[in-house]
Structures are given as C-alpha cells and as structure tokens.
C-alpha cells in the first residue's frame, strides 16, 4: 500500500537529508527479533548478544513487535546530518502521554495487546534508560564507522540531485519509491496508506536496518522516508590499507597506510573495525604518527578523532611525487 507525499510550492526545494543515531539504535532492535534477516550484520550481532545480559532486555524487546515495527514516538524527526543522540533521547523523554498512547494503539490496536513494560507508570523514563544502556554497551564504539557510512550516502544523494534531479534521486533510493509530478510515492509492504502534503518539507533518512523503505505509521507525524544506505553490506568487512611505496619504506606499511587513510577524521575504534585489527595496535601507530607531527587529534564526545596534519599532507603529497626513503641511492638524471 502506498504513502504519498505531495511536494507543494516551496516544499519542492524542501527535501532534506538527516542522519539519526536514535533511528539506527531503535531499528537495530529488528535484529533481536529476527537476526536471520540481517546477515550482513552478523559480526556485530554476535558481539551484541554477549552484552545482552547487562541490558534491560524486557523493555527493549517490548519496543519492537512481531512484524518488526516500532512506535513512531521512538523515531522523532532528526533535523540535520549532525543530530546528537542525547538531543533525540531528550525529545523522546518529553513526548506527551497522549502521543505515546496514540502511537502504541496504532501499533497494537488494543490496550491489552500493548506489552506490559510499556503500560507501567514511568514507562517512558525506563524506555530512555534502556536505550541509553543499549547504546553505551553495543553501539557507541561502532557509531563513528556507522555514521561515516550514512554520511557518505547523504553526500552521494546530494550529487545525484545536482546532476540528475529530484526524480532520479528518489528512484535511486529503492524500487519502491518514485516521484511523479509533485508527488512522491512510497510503496510499503504493510497496509499503512495515506496521502498528505509535506508542509515544511520532506526528510530522507538513510539506515542500515531496513530491507526496503519505511515511513511513519501515522499521517500526523512529520513526513519522512527511511531507506537502505548504500554500502551497508561492506560495513563489517576489513579494508586493506593503502600504502604508498616510498612512504611505506620511510614509516612502515601500517603507519603509511593509516596516514594515507586519515584525510578525514576517524577514531582508533573505527579504524580498527574497518581494518579487522585490534584497537590497541592501531592506537600505537596513531600515537607515534601524532608524536611525529603527522597527525592531529581532538576529542569528540567519548571518542578521540585523528586526521592528517599539514605536515602529514605535505609528506603524503611528496611520496606521490617520488619521495626517496632515507639511505636510498640517488639516481643520476640522464645526461
């Protein structure tokens, strides 16, 4: 059944993208109900299962039903690609009781079918606490890598709009999304269907946790389309390090490869996950490169992000133009 969003007047220019850590956290609960539907995430699912004994599993399982649906109040509209989890959880905690009840009834249709943890006094505070614990134990260390993949998708979609237009971009999201005239149609697998104008714009949210596309259950929710991000299948694959030959001879292959990769900020955890090595090993190389002035670092939340310094940029550029490692014989120019 389709959900149709009509882009009227200024809304034609009001299509925006956002990245939501809370959206990823909540939708990942689908893997709790049916891990077999998410084979590309099995490396993470195995690690996560070891931590489940320390989580509020009763509440977390209550947030996702047998169809792998979640109530809309758990995925508030993110405002930008830079949305912070703390801000989103604060929005959830402030959800009016009547909105929580409306969304739960849309999902379960009857008070008696709503899971008991969600009917308890103070349930909303327990929801926020359960999600916070889940984030800290299972998501936080992997979020920089996840975020990089999602932000890369947003960059790609922006180029598509610039080069080919809105209709082509929408068609590229999924074979279940299309734009005809001023109307965007989302063909869902469920019986949810409505048509509404996108007053204030339409938000597109990439995710790693949907096989197709999703939209809010309630037409009263802000217009949004959640779609599968490009490259999700490569998220947990180890990547080879680029290693410029001359620079590898100077610094060693691992440090040269890290220096070549760090044109954009990344944490040691993100790099270790990408490369399939331990965080301890990566940290040793990062500290040595920073001590040599080739990297700079800055704290971002709970992570330390590293990137190349100006000196590192110059050294890498020099290696691309035939930098000689120390002690190598000088070759005379032809006479």
C-alpha positions, 0 to 999 in steps of 0.5 A: 500500500502506498504513502504519498507525499505531495511536494507543494510550492516551496516544499519542492526545494524542501527535501532534506537529508538527516542522519539519526543515531536514535533511528539506527539504535531503535531499528537495530532492535529488528535484529533481536527479533529476527537476526536471520534477516540481517546477515550482513550484520552478523559480526556485530550481532554476535558481539551484541548478544554477549552484552545482552545480559547487562541490558534491560532486555524486557523493555527493549524487546517490548519496543519492537513487535512481531512484524518488526515495527516500532512506535513512531514516538521512538523515531522523532524527526532528526533535523540535520546530518549532525543530530546528537543522540542525547538531543533525540533521547531528550525529545523522546523523554518529553513526548506527551502521554497522549502521543505515546498512547496514540502511537502504541494503539496504532501499533497494537490496536488494543490496550491489552495487546500493548506489552506490559513494560510499556503500560507501567507508570514511568514507562517512558523514563525506563524506555530512555534508560534502556536505550541509553544502556543499549547504546553505551554497551553495543553501539557507541564504539561502532557509531563513528564507522556507522555514521561515516557510512550514512554520511557518505550516502547523504553526500552521494544523494546530494550529487545525484540531485545536482546532476540528475534531479529530484526524480532520479534521486528518489528512484535511486533510493529503492524500487519502491519509491518514485516521484511523479509530478509533485508527488512522491510515492512510497510503496510499503509492504504493510497496509499503512496508506495515506496521502498528505502534503509535506508542509515544511518539507520532506526528510530522507533518512538513510539506515542500515536496518531496513530491507526496503523503505519505511515511513511513519505509521501515522499521517500526523507525524512529520513526513519522512522516508527511511531507506537502505544506505548504500554500502551497508553490506561492506560495513563489517568487512576489513579494508586493506590499507593503502600504502604508498611505496616510498612512504611505506619504506620511510614509516612502515606499511601500517603507519603509511597506510593509516596516514594515507587513510586519515584525510578525514577524521576517524577514531582508533575504534573505527579504524580498527573495525574497518581494518579487522585489527585490534584497537590497541595496535592501531592506537600505537601507530596513531600515537607515534604518527601524532608524536611525529607531527603527522597527525592531529587529534581532538576529542569528540564526545567519548571518542578521540578523532585523528586526521592528517596534519599539514605536515602529514599532507605535505609528506603524503603529497611528496611520496606521490611525487617520488619521495626517496626513503632515507639511505636510498641511492640517488639516481643520476638524471640522464645526461 
